Amino acid sequence: MAAKRPFDILSSNIGQVVTVRLKGSKDFRGKFLGYDPHWNITLEEAEELNGEDVFARLGTIILRGNNVLYVCGVNSK
């Protein structure tokens, strides 16, 4: 079985709901629209989370790649 590259894994989640953890322990959840080589990530229908609860509904946002710690598919838990 061949190892998957990080960008292949990201690409397979486009259109899916993901959770993104940023430095400072901030979590965002939304529909993953895309990314660039710098890991800048675009989410649609984004929500800022406080634990499992929704802290704020944000709409479409771009998260700066150098702050991203990880991206997790919501169904991956």
Secondary structure as GFF3:
##gff-version 3
##sequence-region A 1 77
A	DSSP	alpha_helix	6	12	.	.	.	ID=ss1
A	DSSP	beta_strand	17	22	.	.	.	ID=ss2
A	DSSP	beta_strand	26	35	.	.	.	ID=ss3
A	DSSP	beta_strand	41	50	.	.	.	ID=ss4
A	DSSP	beta_strand	53	63	.	.	.	ID=ss5
A	DSSP	three_ten_helix	65	67	.	.	.	ID=ss6
A	DSSP	beta_strand	68	73	.	.	.	ID=ss7
A	DSSP	three_ten_helix	74	76	.	.	.	ID=ss8
###
